[in-house]
Each structure stands twice: as structure tokens, then as C-alpha cells.
Amino acid sequence: QVRLVESGGGLVQAGGSLSLSCAASGSTYRIKDISWVRQAPGKQYDFVASITKGGGTNYGDSAKGRFTIFGDNFMTTVTLQMTNLQPEDTAVYYCKARGDFAGGWDSWGDGTQVTVSS
């Protein structure tokens, strides 16, 4: 079982920066990749970025050129560095881990609120 705890959210002005952290505990050796996913009020989940155990990264269109994801080799801490934030980035940001054990699983954190004022 893997437990995820997000931190680092808050209120920032447009053009500002924030770093979000995802701390993983438990059976972290089973983690295949960790993603950041966000949900704005009344909207569907939106993929932000992901990183694999091997260090491969992938970004959603909204994150390209502005956000950077990085983590340690043991997948215990994954950071999402966000720059040039805009009001449309306002959302709850969730950390999600996936693995292949027992046919596949995923685990989510409780989320952290990011609010960008104009």
C-alpha cells in the first residue's frame, strides 16, 4: 500500500511561482510512476505531468514550458515546480501513484489547493 501526501499549495499572483511536493510512503518500491493531476471547480481532471521510476517525464499541454517535474530515484518525493502561473491554473492538485502489482493499482493523495489571483 502506498500513501501520498501533497504539500506546497497556496495563493499566488498571476506570473508567480509555486512548488508542490508529493511525499510517498509505504510500499514505494512498487511505484511505477507518479503523476500530478488537477481539478478546477466544475471541471474534469486534467493531467499536468508525470515521472517514471526511470526518470522519464511527460507533460500536459497546459504545463509545457512552465512546469517541471522531478523526483528522487526511490519515488519517495516528487516535486512539481510551477512558474508563470495564471488564473486558469487555479485548481486542486493531486498526486497519483501507479504500479503493476496484483494486476495494477493506483493511489491518490488528498490534494492541495492552488489559487492564482489576477
Sequence and secondary structure as in RCSB ss.txt:
>XXXX:A:sequence
QVRLVESGGGLVQAGGSLSLSCAASGSTYRIKDISWVRQAPGKQYDFVASITKGGGTNYGDSAKGRFTIFGDNFM
TTVTLQMTNLQPEDTAVYYCKARGDFAGGWDSWGDGTQVTVSS
>XXXX:A:secstr
 EEEEEE  EEEETT  EEEEEEEEESGGG  EEEEEEE TTS EEEEEEEETT  EEE TTTTTTEEEEE TTS
SEEEEEE S  GGG EEEEEEEEE GGG EEEE   EEEEEE 
